[in-house]
């Protein structure tokens, strides 16, 4: 977004791109936040699965045959 100019001249009209750039940056920020939240949730779920697996394995190892 930094490469885009702040305004573009079309014939005799200047088009201000600052609001457009701000909107795109806001969308990228929301996307990034959503990705981080999804990744955190996925890691927590996977961590719980691993924890249950280890707990189950330790219970089986500690039981007498």
PQR file of N, CA, C, O and H, with PARSE charges and radii, in Angstrom:
ATOM      1  N   UNK A   1       0.811  -1.184   0.000 -0.4000 1.5000
ATOM      2  CA  UNK A   1       0.000   0.000   0.000 -0.0000 2.0000
ATOM      3  C   UNK A   1       0.864   1.262   0.000  0.5500 1.7000
ATOM      4  O   UNK A   1       0.427   2.327  -0.438 -0.5500 1.4000
ATOM      5  N   UNK A   2       2.080   1.130   0.491 -0.4000 1.5000
ATOM      6  CA  UNK A   2       2.951   2.298   0.558 -0.0000 2.0000
ATOM      7  C   UNK A   2       3.390   2.756  -0.832  0.5500 1.7000
ATOM      8  O   UNK A   2       3.770   3.911  -1.025 -0.5500 1.4000
ATOM      9  H   UNK A   2       2.435   0.265   0.847  0.4000 1.0000
ATOM     10  N   UNK A   3       3.334   1.830  -1.804 -0.4000 1.5000
ATOM     11  CA  UNK A   3       3.759   2.178  -3.157 -0.0000 2.0000
ATOM     12  C   UNK A   3       2.702   2.990  -3.898  0.5500 1.7000
ATOM     13  O   UNK A   3       3.016   3.687  -4.863 -0.5500 1.4000
ATOM     14  H   UNK A   3       3.026   0.891  -1.647  0.4000 1.0000
ATOM     15  N   UNK A   4       1.434   2.901  -3.445 -0.4000 1.5000
ATOM     16  CA  UNK A   4       0.384   3.668  -4.095 -0.0000 2.0000
ATOM     17  C   UNK A   4       0.524   5.145  -3.743  0.5500 1.7000
ATOM     18  O   UNK A   4       0.822   5.494  -2.601 -0.5500 1.4000
ATOM     19  H   UNK A   4       1.178   2.335  -2.661  0.4000 1.0000
ATOM     20  N   UNK A   5       0.308   6.000  -4.725 -0.4000 1.5000
ATOM     21  CA  UNK A   5       0.357   7.432  -4.414 -0.0000 2.0000
ATOM     22  C   UNK A   5      -0.887   7.843  -3.615  0.5500 1.7000
ATOM     23  O   UNK A   5      -1.883   7.121  -3.582 -0.5500 1.4000
ATOM     24  H   UNK A   5       0.065   5.717  -5.652  0.4000 1.0000
ATOM     25  N   UNK A   6      -0.809   9.010  -2.973 -0.4000 1.5000
ATOM     26  CA  UNK A   6      -1.949   9.491  -2.190 -0.0000 2.0000
ATOM     27  C   UNK A   6      -3.074  10.018  -3.080  0.5500 1.7000
ATOM     28  O   UNK A   6      -4.233  10.065  -2.666 -0.5500 1.4000
ATOM     29  H   UNK A   6       0.001   9.597  -2.999  0.4000 1.0000
ATOM     30  N   UNK A   7      -2.727  10.411  -4.296 -0.4000 1.5000
ATOM     31  CA  UNK A   7      -3.754  10.872  -5.227 -0.0000 2.0000
ATOM     32  C   UNK A   7      -3.321  10.547  -6.652  0.5500 1.7000
ATOM     33  O   UNK A   7      -2.136  10.423  -6.961 -0.5500 1.4000
ATOM     34  H   UNK A   7      -1.786  10.373  -4.633  0.4000 1.0000
ATOM     35  N   UNK A   8      -4.333  10.415  -7.503 -0.4000 1.5000
ATOM     36  CA  UNK A   8      -4.087  10.125  -8.914 -0.0000 2.0000
ATOM     37  C   UNK A   8      -4.864  11.150  -9.730  0.5500 1.7000
ATOM     38  O   UNK A   8      -6.027  11.436  -9.444 -0.5500 1.4000
ATOM     39  H   UNK A   8      -5.296  10.516  -7.252  0.4000 1.0000
ATOM     40  N   UNK A   9      -4.221  11.689 -10.728 -0.4000 1.5000
ATOM     41  CA  UNK A   9      -4.885  12.673 -11.584 -0.0000 2.0000
ATOM     42  C   UNK A   9      -5.457  11.946 -12.800  0.5500 1.7000
ATOM     43  O   UNK A   9      -4.730  11.303 -13.557 -0.5500 1.4000
ATOM     44  H   UNK A   9      -3.277  11.457 -10.961  0.4000 1.0000
ATOM     45  N   UNK A  10      -6.764  12.062 -12.970 -0.4000 1.5000
ATOM     46  CA  UNK A  10      -7.454  11.488 -14.118 -0.0000 2.0000
ATOM     47  C   UNK A  10      -8.014  12.658 -14.915  0.5500 1.7000
ATOM     48  O   UNK A  10      -8.951  13.328 -14.479 -0.5500 1.4000
ATOM     49  H   UNK A  10      -7.355  12.585 -12.355  0.4000 1.0000
ATOM     50  N   UNK A  11      -7.444  12.893 -16.062 -0.4000 1.5000
ATOM     51  CA  UNK A  11      -7.747  14.077 -16.879 -0.0000 2.0000
ATOM     52  C   UNK A  11      -7.566  15.334 -16.036  0.5500 1.7000
ATOM     53  O   UNK A  11      -6.436  15.686 -15.699 -0.5500 1.4000
ATOM     54  H   UNK A  11      -6.683  12.349 -16.416  0.4000 1.0000
ATOM     55  N   UNK A  12      -8.653  16.016 -15.688 -0.4000 1.5000
ATOM     56  CA  UNK A  12      -8.521  17.242 -14.896 -0.0000 2.0000
ATOM     57  C   UNK A  12      -9.022  17.041 -13.464  0.5500 1.7000
ATOM     58  O   UNK A  12      -9.213  18.016 -12.737 -0.5500 1.4000
ATOM     59  H   UNK A  12      -9.572  15.730 -15.961  0.4000 1.0000
ATOM     60  N   UNK A  13      -9.237  15.781 -13.048 -0.4000 1.5000
ATOM     61  CA  UNK A  13      -9.772  15.478 -11.717 -0.0000 2.0000
ATOM     62  C   UNK A  13      -8.704  14.755 -10.907  0.5500 1.7000
ATOM     63  O   UNK A  13      -8.074  13.814 -11.390 -0.5500 1.4000
ATOM     64  H   UNK A  13      -9.082  14.989 -13.638  0.4000 1.0000
ATOM     65  N   UNK A  14      -8.510  15.199  -9.684 -0.4000 1.5000
ATOM     66  CA  UNK A  14      -7.613  14.503  -8.756 -0.0000 2.0000
ATOM     67  C   UNK A  14      -8.452  13.558  -7.902  0.5500 1.7000
ATOM     68  O   UNK A  14      -9.435  13.973  -7.289 -0.5500 1.4000
ATOM     69  H   UNK A  14      -9.022  15.963  -9.292  0.4000 1.0000
ATOM     70  N   UNK A  15      -8.058  12.285  -7.866 -0.4000 1.5000
ATOM     71  CA  UNK A  15      -8.752  11.285  -7.069 -0.0000 2.0000
ATOM     72  C   UNK A  15      -7.888  10.987  -5.854  0.5500 1.7000
ATOM     73  O   UNK A  15      -6.740  10.560  -5.980 -0.5500 1.4000
ATOM     74  H   UNK A  15      -7.259  11.948  -8.365  0.4000 1.0000
ATOM     75  N   UNK A  16      -8.459  11.218  -4.669 -0.4000 1.5000
ATOM     76  CA  UNK A  16      -7.746  11.001  -3.419 -0.0000 2.0000
ATOM     77  C   UNK A  16      -7.825   9.520  -3.058  0.5500 1.7000
ATOM     78  O   UNK A  16      -8.916   8.967  -2.926 -0.5500 1.4000
ATOM     79  H   UNK A  16      -9.391  11.564  -4.566  0.4000 1.0000
ATOM     80  N   UNK A  17      -6.674   8.883  -2.899 -0.4000 1.5000
ATOM     81  CA  UNK A  17      -6.624   7.452  -2.591 -0.0000 2.0000
ATOM     82  C   UNK A  17      -6.379   7.162  -1.118  0.5500 1.7000
ATOM     83  O   UNK A  17      -6.302   5.996  -0.730 -0.5500 1.4000
ATOM     84  H   UNK A  17      -5.787   9.332  -3.006  0.4000 1.0000
ATOM     85  N   UNK A  18      -6.256   8.187  -0.294 -0.4000 1.5000
ATOM     86  CA  UNK A  18      -5.965   7.991   1.127 -0.0000 2.0000
ATOM     87  C   UNK A  18      -7.063   7.168   1.817  0.5500 1.7000
ATOM     88  O   UNK A  18      -6.734   6.238   2.553 -0.5500 1.4000
ATOM     89  H   UNK A  18      -6.318   9.134  -0.609  0.4000 1.0000
ATOM     90  N   UNK A  19      -8.359   7.471   1.610 -0.4000 1.5000
ATOM     91  CA  UNK A  19      -9.392   6.635   2.245 -0.0000 2.0000
ATOM     92  C   UNK A  19      -9.349   5.181   1.764  0.5500 1.7000
ATOM     93  O   UNK A  19      -9.557   4.253   2.545 -0.5500 1.4000
ATOM     94  H   UNK A  19      -8.627   8.226   1.012  0.4000 1.0000
ATOM     95  N   UNK A  20      -9.077   5.000   0.474 -0.4000 1.5000
ATOM     96  CA  UNK A  20      -8.964   3.651  -0.075 -0.0000 2.0000
ATOM     97  C   UNK A  20      -7.824   2.891   0.581  0.5500 1.7000
ATOM     98  O   UNK A  20      -7.983   1.738   0.982 -0.5500 1.4000
ATOM     99  H   UNK A  20      -8.907   5.755  -0.160  0.4000 1.0000
ATOM    100  N   UNK A  21      -6.665   3.549   0.686 -0.4000 1.5000
ATOM    101  CA  UNK A  21      -5.507   2.913   1.316 -0.0000 2.0000
ATOM    102  C   UNK A  21      -5.789   2.590   2.777  0.5500 1.7000
ATOM    103  O   UNK A  21      -5.394   1.531   3.266 -0.5500 1.4000
ATOM    104  H   UNK A  21      -6.537   4.486   0.360  0.4000 1.0000
ATOM    105  N   UNK A  22      -6.471   3.498   3.480 -0.4000 1.5000
ATOM    106  CA  UNK A  22      -6.827   3.257   4.881 -0.0000 2.0000
ATOM    107  C   UNK A  22      -7.765   2.068   5.018  0.5500 1.7000
ATOM    108  O   UNK A  22      -7.619   1.258   5.933 -0.5500 1.4000
ATOM    109  H   UNK A  22      -6.792   4.358   3.083  0.4000 1.0000
ATOM    110  N   UNK A  23      -8.733   1.963   4.104 -0.4000 1.5000
ATOM    111  CA  UNK A  23      -9.660   0.836   4.132 -0.0000 2.0000
ATOM    112  C   UNK A  23      -8.961  -0.486   3.882  0.5500 1.7000
ATOM    113  O   UNK A  23      -9.252  -1.478   4.551 -0.5500 1.4000
ATOM    114  H   UNK A  23      -8.851   2.622   3.361  0.4000 1.0000
ATOM    115  N   UNK A  24      -8.050  -0.510   2.934 -0.4000 1.5000
ATOM    116  CA  UNK A  24      -7.298  -1.733   2.636 -0.0000 2.0000
ATOM    117  C   UNK A  24      -6.426  -2.122   3.827  0.5500 1.7000
ATOM    118  O   UNK A  24      -6.342  -3.300   4.174 -0.5500 1.4000
ATOM    119  H   UNK A  24      -7.814   0.296   2.391  0.4000 1.0000
ATOM    120  N   UNK A  25      -5.781  -1.148   4.448 -0.4000 1.5000
ATOM    121  CA  UNK A  25      -4.952  -1.440   5.622 -0.0000 2.0000
ATOM    122  C   UNK A  25      -5.804  -1.982   6.770  0.5500 1.7000
ATOM    123  O   UNK A  25      -5.374  -2.875   7.499 -0.5500 1.4000
ATOM    124  H   UNK A  25      -5.849  -0.191   4.166  0.4000 1.0000
ATOM    125  N   UNK A  26      -7.013  -1.440   6.927 -0.4000 1.5000
ATOM    126  CA  UNK A  26      -7.935  -1.934   7.961 -0.0000 2.0000
ATOM    127  C   UNK A  26      -8.332  -3.384   7.677  0.5500 1.7000
ATOM    128  O   UNK A  26      -8.386  -4.204   8.594 -0.5500 1.4000
ATOM    129  H   UNK A  26      -7.363  -0.715   6.334  0.4000 1.0000
ATOM    130  N   UNK A  27      -8.606  -3.696   6.424 -0.4000 1.5000
ATOM    131  CA  UNK A  27      -8.959  -5.072   6.049 -0.0000 2.0000
ATOM    132  C   UNK A  27      -7.792  -6.019   6.331  0.5500 1.7000
ATOM    133  O   UNK A  27      -7.992  -7.115   6.855 -0.5500 1.4000
ATOM    134  H   UNK A  27      -8.562  -3.030   5.680  0.4000 1.0000
ATOM    135  N   UNK A  28      -6.580  -5.598   5.986 -0.4000 1.5000
ATOM    136  CA  UNK A  28      -5.403  -6.437   6.261 -0.0000 2.0000
ATOM    137  C   UNK A  28      -5.216  -6.653   7.759  0.5500 1.7000
ATOM    138  O   UNK A  28      -4.853  -7.749   8.186 -0.5500 1.4000
ATOM    139  H   UNK A  28      -6.418  -4.708   5.561  0.4000 1.0000
ATOM    140  N   UNK A  29      -5.463  -5.613   8.562 -0.4000 1.5000
ATOM    141  CA  UNK A  29      -5.330  -5.743  10.014 -0.0000 2.0000
ATOM    142  C   UNK A  29      -6.371  -6.720  10.560  0.5500 1.7000
ATOM    143  O   UNK A  29      -6.055  -7.566  11.397 -0.5500 1.4000
ATOM    144  H   UNK A  29      -5.758  -4.723   8.215  0.4000 1.0000
ATOM    145  N   UNK A  30      -7.608  -6.602  10.085 -0.4000 1.5000
ATOM    146  CA  UNK A  30      -8.657  -7.537  10.533 -0.0000 2.0000
ATOM    147  C   UNK A  30      -8.330  -8.969  10.128  0.5500 1.7000
ATOM    148  O   UNK A  30      -8.538  -9.903  10.902 -0.5500 1.4000
ATOM    149  H   UNK A  30      -7.864  -5.915   9.405  0.4000 1.0000
ATOM    150  N   UNK A  31      -7.816  -9.138   8.911 -0.4000 1.5000
ATOM    151  CA  UNK A  31      -7.429 -10.471   8.442 -0.0000 2.0000
ATOM    152  C   UNK A  31      -6.319 -11.038   9.315  0.5500 1.7000
ATOM    153  O   UNK A  31      -6.365 -12.201   9.716 -0.5500 1.4000
ATOM    154  H   UNK A  31      -7.646  -8.380   8.281  0.4000 1.0000
ATOM    155  N   UNK A  32      -5.332 -10.218   9.603 -0.4000 1.5000
ATOM    156  CA  UNK A  32      -4.228 -10.659  10.450 -0.0000 2.0000
ATOM    157  C   UNK A  32      -4.725 -11.040  11.834  0.5500 1.7000
ATOM    158  O   UNK A  32      -4.325 -12.072  12.373 -0.5500 1.4000
ATOM    159  H   UNK A  32      -5.294  -9.274   9.278  0.4000 1.0000
ATOM    160  N   UNK A  33      -5.593 -10.219  12.417 -0.4000 1.5000
ATOM    161  CA  UNK A  33      -6.149 -10.524  13.739 -0.0000 2.0000
ATOM    162  C   UNK A  33      -6.951 -11.829  13.722  0.5500 1.7000
ATOM    163  O   UNK A  33      -6.861 -12.634  14.650 -0.5500 1.4000
ATOM    164  H   UNK A  33      -5.919  -9.381  11.979  0.4000 1.0000
ATOM    165  N   UNK A  34      -7.730 -12.029  12.662 -0.4000 1.5000
ATOM    166  CA  UNK A  34      -8.518 -13.261  12.545 -0.0000 2.0000
ATOM    167  C   UNK A  34      -7.614 -14.479  12.416  0.5500 1.7000
ATOM    168  O   UNK A  34      -7.893 -15.523  13.006 -0.5500 1.4000
ATOM    169  H   UNK A  34      -7.803 -11.376  11.908  0.4000 1.0000
ATOM    170  N   UNK A  35      -6.535 -14.354  11.650 -0.4000 1.5000
ATOM    171  CA  UNK A  35      -5.600 -15.465  11.491 -0.0000 2.0000
ATOM    172  C   UNK A  35      -4.916 -15.807  12.804  0.5500 1.7000
ATOM    173  O   UNK A  35      -4.752 -16.982  13.132 -0.5500 1.4000
ATOM    174  H   UNK A  35      -6.309 -13.506  11.171  0.4000 1.0000
ATOM    175  N   UNK A  36      -4.516 -14.787  13.561 -0.4000 1.5000
ATOM    176  CA  UNK A  36      -3.870 -15.020  14.857 -0.0000 2.0000
ATOM    177  C   UNK A  36      -4.845 -15.703  15.813  0.5500 1.7000
ATOM    178  O   UNK A  36      -4.475 -16.648  16.510 -0.5500 1.4000
ATOM    179  H   UNK A  36      -4.649 -13.832  13.295  0.4000 1.0000
ATOM    180  N   UNK A  37      -6.085 -15.229  15.848 -0.4000 1.5000
ATOM    181  CA  UNK A  37      -7.085 -15.815  16.738 -0.0000 2.0000
ATOM    182  C   UNK A  37      -7.370 -17.273  16.363  0.5500 1.7000
ATOM    183  O   UNK A  37      -7.482 -18.131  17.238 -0.5500 1.4000
ATOM    184  H   UNK A  37      -6.386 -14.462  15.283  0.4000 1.0000
ATOM    185  N   UNK A  38      -7.483 -17.543  15.077 -0.4000 1.5000
ATOM    186  CA  UNK A  38      -7.730 -18.908  14.615 -0.0000 2.0000
ATOM    187  C   UNK A  38      -6.554 -19.814  14.938  0.5500 1.7000
ATOM    188  O   UNK A  38      -6.747 -20.954  15.360 -0.5500 1.4000
ATOM    189  H   UNK A  38      -7.392 -16.846  14.367  0.4000 1.0000
ATOM    190  N   UNK A  39      -5.345 -19.320  14.746 -0.4000 1.5000
ATOM    191  CA  UNK A  39      -4.158 -20.104  15.045 -0.0000 2.0000
ATOM    192  C   UNK A  39      -4.058 -20.401  16.535  0.5500 1.7000
ATOM    193  O   UNK A  39      -3.717 -21.520  16.918 -0.5500 1.4000
ATOM    194  H   UNK A  39      -5.188 -18.393  14.403  0.4000 1.0000
ATOM    195  N   UNK A  40      -4.348 -19.419  17.376 -0.4000 1.5000
ATOM    196  CA  UNK A  40      -4.322 -19.639  18.819 -0.0000 2.0000
ATOM    197  C   UNK A  40      -5.342 -20.694  19.224  0.5500 1.7000
ATOM    198  O   UNK A  40      -5.047 -21.567  20.041 -0.5500 1.4000
ATOM    199  H   UNK A  40      -4.624 -18.510  17.065  0.4000 1.0000
ATOM    200  N   UNK A  41      -6.534 -20.615  18.658 -0.4000 1.5000
ATOM    201  CA  UNK A  41      -7.576 -21.589  18.969 -0.0000 2.0000
ATOM    202  C   UNK A  41      -7.159 -22.992  18.529  0.5500 1.7000
ATOM    203  O   UNK A  41      -7.368 -23.966  19.253 -0.5500 1.4000
ATOM    204  H   UNK A  41      -6.773 -19.906  17.994  0.4000 1.0000
ATOM    205  N   UNK A  42      -6.577 -23.086  17.353 -0.4000 1.5000
ATOM    206  CA  UNK A  42      -6.126 -24.377  16.836 -0.0000 2.0000
ATOM    207  C   UNK A  42      -5.021 -24.955  17.711  0.5500 1.7000
ATOM    208  O   UNK A  42      -5.017 -26.153  17.995 -0.5500 1.4000
ATOM    209  H   UNK A  42      -6.408 -22.295  16.765  0.4000 1.0000
ATOM    210  N   UNK A  43      -4.090 -24.118  18.137 -0.4000 1.5000
ATOM    211  CA  UNK A  43      -2.998 -24.583  18.993 -0.0000 2.0000
ATOM    212  C   UNK A  43      -3.544 -25.066  20.329  0.5500 1.7000
ATOM    213  O   UNK A  43      -3.090 -26.087  20.847 -0.5500 1.4000
ATOM    214  H   UNK A  43      -4.093 -23.145  17.907  0.4000 1.0000
ATOM    215  N   UNK A  44      -4.515 -24.346  20.896 -0.4000 1.5000
ATOM    216  CA  UNK A  44      -5.107 -24.763  22.165 -0.0000 2.0000
ATOM    217  C   UNK A  44      -5.796 -26.118  22.031  0.5500 1.7000
ATOM    218  O   UNK A  44      -5.665 -26.970  22.910 -0.5500 1.4000
ATOM    219  H   UNK A  44      -4.883 -23.517  20.475  0.4000 1.0000
ATOM    220  N   UNK A  45      -6.530 -26.322  20.937 -0.4000 1.5000
ATOM    221  CA  UNK A  45      -7.210 -27.605  20.721 -0.0000 2.0000
ATOM    222  C   UNK A  45      -6.201 -28.732  20.556  0.5500 1.7000
ATOM    223  O   UNK A  45      -6.357 -29.801  21.145 -0.5500 1.4000
ATOM    224  H   UNK A  45      -6.637 -25.629  20.223  0.4000 1.0000
ATOM    225  N   UNK A  46      -5.164 -28.492  19.752 -0.4000 1.5000
ATOM    226  CA  UNK A  46      -4.136 -29.516  19.550 -0.0000 2.0000
ATOM    227  C   UNK A  46      -3.400 -29.821  20.845  0.5500 1.7000
ATOM    228  O   UNK A  46      -3.072 -30.975  21.124 -0.5500 1.4000
ATOM    229  H   UNK A  46      -5.037 -27.623  19.273  0.4000 1.0000
ATOM    230  N   UNK A  47      -3.144 -28.792  21.631 -0.4000 1.5000
ATOM    231  CA  UNK A  47      -2.484 -28.978  22.915 -0.0000 2.0000
ATOM    232  C   UNK A  47      -3.334 -29.847  23.845  0.5500 1.7000
ATOM    233  O   UNK A  47      -2.805 -30.707  24.549 -0.5500 1.4000
ATOM    234  H   UNK A  47      -3.411 -27.855  21.405  0.4000 1.0000
ATOM    235  N   UNK A  48      -4.620 -29.627  23.847 -0.4000 1.5000
ATOM    236  CA  UNK A  48      -5.520 -30.431  24.678 -0.0000 2.0000
ATOM    237  C   UNK A  48      -5.529 -31.891  24.228  0.5500 1.7000
ATOM    238  O   UNK A  48      -5.558 -32.795  25.062 -0.5500 1.4000
ATOM    239  H   UNK A  48      -5.050 -28.929  23.275  0.4000 1.0000
ATOM    240  N   UNK A  49      -5.505 -32.125  22.920 -0.4000 1.5000
ATOM    241  CA  UNK A  49      -5.464 -33.491  22.398 -0.0000 2.0000
ATOM    242  C   UNK A  49      -4.179 -34.183  22.833  0.5500 1.7000
ATOM    243  O   UNK A  49      -4.215 -35.337  23.261 -0.5500 1.4000
ATOM    244  H   UNK A  49      -5.482 -31.390  22.242  0.4000 1.0000
ATOM    245  N   UNK A  50      -3.046 -33.498  22.729 -0.4000 1.5000
ATOM    246  CA  UNK A  50      -1.759 -34.065  23.135 -0.0000 2.0000
ATOM    247  C   UNK A  50      -1.761 -34.334  24.635  0.5500 1.7000
ATOM    248  O   UNK A  50      -1.264 -35.367  25.083 -0.5500 1.4000
ATOM    249  H   UNK A  50      -3.017 -32.561  22.381  0.4000 1.0000
ATOM    250  N   UNK A  51      -2.324 -33.401  25.417 -0.4000 1.5000
ATOM    251  CA  UNK A  51      -2.388 -33.572  26.870 -0.0000 2.0000
ATOM    252  C   UNK A  51      -3.203 -34.821  27.235  0.5500 1.7000
ATOM    253  O   UNK A  51      -2.798 -35.610  28.088 -0.5500 1.4000
ATOM    254  H   UNK A  51      -2.728 -32.561  25.053  0.4000 1.0000
ATOM    255  N   UNK A  52      -4.355 -34.986  26.579 -0.4000 1.5000
ATOM    256  CA  UNK A  52      -5.176 -36.169  26.847 -0.0000 2.0000
ATOM    257  C   UNK A  52      -4.452 -37.454  26.446  0.5500 1.7000
ATOM    258  O   UNK A  52      -4.550 -38.462  27.145 -0.5500 1.4000
ATOM    259  H   UNK A  52      -4.684 -34.345  25.886  0.4000 1.0000
ATOM    260  N   UNK A  53      -3.727 -37.428  25.328 -0.4000 1.5000
ATOM    261  CA  UNK A  53      -2.990 -38.599  24.869 -0.0000 2.0000
ATOM    262  C   UNK A  53      -1.909 -38.981  25.874  0.5500 1.7000
ATOM    263  O   UNK A  53      -1.747 -40.155  26.208 -0.5500 1.4000
ATOM    264  H   UNK A  53      -3.647 -36.609  24.759  0.4000 1.0000
ATOM    265  N   UNK A  54      -1.171 -37.983  26.353 -0.4000 1.5000
ATOM    266  CA  UNK A  54      -0.104 -38.245  27.329 -0.0000 2.0000
ATOM    267  C   UNK A  54      -0.697 -38.766  28.632  0.5500 1.7000
ATOM    268  O   UNK A  54      -0.168 -39.706  29.225 -0.5500 1.4000
ATOM    269  H   UNK A  54      -1.303 -37.030  26.082  0.4000 1.0000
ATOM    270  N   UNK A  55      -1.787 -38.161  29.074 -0.4000 1.5000
ATOM    271  CA  UNK A  55      -2.432 -38.589  30.313 -0.0000 2.0000
ATOM    272  C   UNK A  55      -2.914 -40.036  30.191  0.5500 1.7000
ATOM    273  O   UNK A  55      -2.735 -40.833  31.112 -0.5500 1.4000
ATOM    274  H   UNK A  55      -2.216 -37.398  28.592  0.4000 1.0000
ATOM    275  N   UNK A  56      -3.516 -40.367  29.068 -0.4000 1.5000
ATOM    276  CA  UNK A  56      -3.985 -41.731  28.837 -0.0000 2.0000
ATOM    277  C   UNK A  56      -2.816 -42.712  28.799  0.5500 1.7000
ATOM    278  O   UNK A  56      -2.896 -43.802  29.366 -0.5500 1.4000
ATOM    279  H   UNK A  56      -3.662 -39.719  28.320  0.4000 1.0000
ATOM    280  N   UNK A  57      -1.740 -42.325  28.135 -0.4000 1.5000
ATOM    281  CA  UNK A  57      -0.561 -43.191  28.059 -0.0000 2.0000
ATOM    282  C   UNK A  57       0.072 -43.420  29.422  0.5500 1.7000
ATOM    283  O   UNK A  57       0.477 -44.538  29.739 -0.5500 1.4000
ATOM    284  H   UNK A  57      -1.675 -41.440  27.674  0.4000 1.0000
ATOM    285  N   UNK A  58       0.161 -42.365  30.234 -0.4000 1.5000
ATOM    286  CA  UNK A  58       0.726 -42.510  31.576 -0.0000 2.0000
ATOM    287  C   UNK A  58      -0.146 -43.400  32.454  0.5500 1.7000
ATOM    288  O   UNK A  58       0.373 -44.183  33.249 -0.5500 1.4000
ATOM    289  H   UNK A  58      -0.168 -41.457  29.976  0.4000 1.0000
ATOM    290  N   UNK A  59      -1.461 -43.287  32.319 -0.4000 1.5000
ATOM    291  CA  UNK A  59      -2.362 -44.152  33.081 -0.0000 2.0000
ATOM    292  C   UNK A  59      -2.160 -45.606  32.699  0.5500 1.7000
ATOM    293  O   UNK A  59      -2.165 -46.474  33.572 -0.5500 1.4000
ATOM    294  H   UNK A  59      -1.883 -42.650  31.673  0.4000 1.0000
ATOM    295  N   UNK A  60      -1.983 -45.895  31.419 -0.4000 1.5000
ATOM    296  CA  UNK A  60      -1.779 -47.259  30.968 -0.0000 2.0000
ATOM    297  C   UNK A  60      -0.418 -47.786  31.420  0.5500 1.7000
ATOM    298  O   UNK A  60      -0.287 -48.952  31.793 -0.5500 1.4000
ATOM    299  H   UNK A  60      -1.978 -45.190  30.709  0.4000 1.0000
ATOM    300  N   UNK A  61       0.594 -46.914  31.382 -0.4000 1.5000
ATOM    301  CA  UNK A  61       1.920 -47.345  31.824 -0.0000 2.0000
ATOM    302  C   UNK A  61       1.983 -47.604  33.325  0.5500 1.7000
ATOM    303  O   UNK A  61       2.722 -48.483  33.767 -0.5500 1.4000
ATOM    304  H   UNK A  61       0.488 -45.967  31.079  0.4000 1.0000
ATOM    305  N   UNK A  62       1.237 -46.868  34.095 -0.4000 1.5000
ATOM    306  CA  UNK A  62       1.262 -46.988  35.551 -0.0000 2.0000
ATOM    307  C   UNK A  62       0.346 -48.091  36.078  0.5500 1.7000
ATOM    308  O   UNK A  62       0.426 -48.453  37.252 -0.5500 1.4000
ATOM    309  H   UNK A  62       0.637 -46.154  33.736  0.4000 1.0000
ATOM    310  N   UNK A  63      -0.515 -48.620  35.227 -0.4000 1.5000
ATOM    311  CA  UNK A  63      -1.408 -49.688  35.698 -0.0000 2.0000
ATOM    312  C   UNK A  63      -0.668 -51.023  35.732  0.5500 1.7000
ATOM    313  O   UNK A  63       0.232 -51.272  34.931 -0.5500 1.4000
ATOM    314  H   UNK A  63      -0.580 -48.326  34.273  0.4000 1.0000
ATOM    315  N   UNK A  64      -1.061 -51.865  36.664 -0.4000 1.5000
ATOM    316  CA  UNK A  64      -0.460 -53.188  36.780 -0.0000 2.0000
ATOM    317  C   UNK A  64      -1.140 -54.157  35.815  0.5500 1.7000
ATOM    318  O   UNK A  64      -2.364 -54.140  35.683 -0.5500 1.4000
ATOM    319  H   UNK A  64      -1.792 -51.663  37.316  0.4000 1.0000
ATOM    320  N   UNK A  65      -0.369 -54.988  35.149 -0.4000 1.5000
ATOM    321  CA  UNK A  65      -0.959 -55.951  34.205 -0.0000 2.0000
ATOM    322  C   UNK A  65      -1.705 -57.059  34.938  0.5500 1.7000
ATOM    323  O   UNK A  65      -2.261 -57.954  34.301 -0.5500 1.4000
ATOM    324  H   UNK A  65       0.625 -55.002  35.256  0.4000 1.0000
TER
END
